[in-house]
């Protein structure tokens, strides 16, 4: 397959993620849309890696997946902490975290 198809799918998934981040208010949905954006970047990295015939893009994709897993753990921890304090779980109302 041509690399253009992989990049088209990557661009489509990335644009869906951007639209979700910009339009949604629920922090869990925003985290999922950020995951979509990171996975789209992984598809592009692996496509370019296959095009050049080396494994560097695949190694970077694994690093991005590790960072994404850490981001989800921290994000879900913040959401659970907000839910326990009975604070509003709305991205627009959470302008700053109060201690």
C-alpha positions in Angstrom: 0.0 0.0 0.0 1.0 3.6 -0.6 2.1 5.7 2.3 -0.6 8.3 1.4 -3.3 6.0 2.6 -1.7 5.6 6.0 -1.3 9.4 6.3 -4.9 10.0 5.2 -6.2 7.7 7.9 -3.8 9.3 10.4 -5.0 12.8 9.4 -8.6 11.7 9.7 -8.1 10.2 13.2 -6.1 13.3 14.3 -8.9 15.7 13.1 -11.5 13.7 14.9 -9.4 13.9 18.1 -9.0 17.7 17.7 -12.7 18.2 17.1 -13.4 16.2 20.3 -11.0 18.2 22.4 -12.4 21.5 21.2 -16.1 20.6 21.5 -16.4 18.3 24.5 -16.6 19.4 28.2 -16.2 16.1 29.9 -12.6 15.5 31.0 -12.8 11.7 30.3 -13.9 12.4 26.7 -11.2 15.0 26.3 -8.6 12.4 27.5 -10.0 9.9 25.0 -9.7 12.4 22.2 -6.1 13.1 23.2 -5.5 9.4 23.0 -6.9 9.5 19.4 -4.5 12.2 18.5 -1.5 10.3 19.9 -2.6 7.2 18.1 -2.8 9.1 14.8 0.7 10.3 15.4 1.8 6.7 16.0 0.3 5.6 12.7 2.2 8.4 10.9 5.4 7.5 12.7 5.1 3.8 11.8 4.2 4.6 8.2 7.3 6.7 7.7 9.3 4.1 9.5 8.2 1.4 7.0 8.8 3.8 4.1 12.4 4.3 5.1 12.9 0.7 6.0 14.1 1.1 9.6 12.6 0.7 13.0 13.2 4.2 14.5 9.6 5.2 14.0 8.3 2.1 15.7 10.6 2.8 18.7 9.2 6.3 18.9 5.7 5.0 18.7 6.3 2.7 21.7 7.6 5.7 23.6 4.5 7.7 22.7 2.3 4.8 23.9 4.1 4.8 27.3 3.7 8.5 27.7 0.0 8.2 26.7 -0.5 5.5 29.4 1.1 7.8 32.0 -1.1 10.7 30.9 -4.3 8.6 31.2 -3.3 7.4 34.7 -2.7 11.0 35.9 -5.8 12.4 34.2 -8.1 9.7 35.6 -6.6 10.3 39.0 -7.4 14.0 38.8 -11.0 13.2 37.7 -11.4 10.8 40.6 -10.0 13.4 43.0 -12.4 16.0 41.7 -15.4 13.6 41.9 -14.5 12.7 45.6 -14.4 16.4 46.5 -17.8 16.9 44.8 -16.3 19.6 42.5 -17.8 20.2 39.1 -16.4 17.8 36.6 -16.6 20.2 33.6 -13.6 21.4 31.7 -14.9 24.9 31.3 -15.5 25.3 35.0 -12.1 23.9 36.0 -10.1 27.0 35.1 -7.6 26.4 37.9 -7.1 23.7 40.5 -7.6 24.9 44.0 -5.5 23.4 46.8 
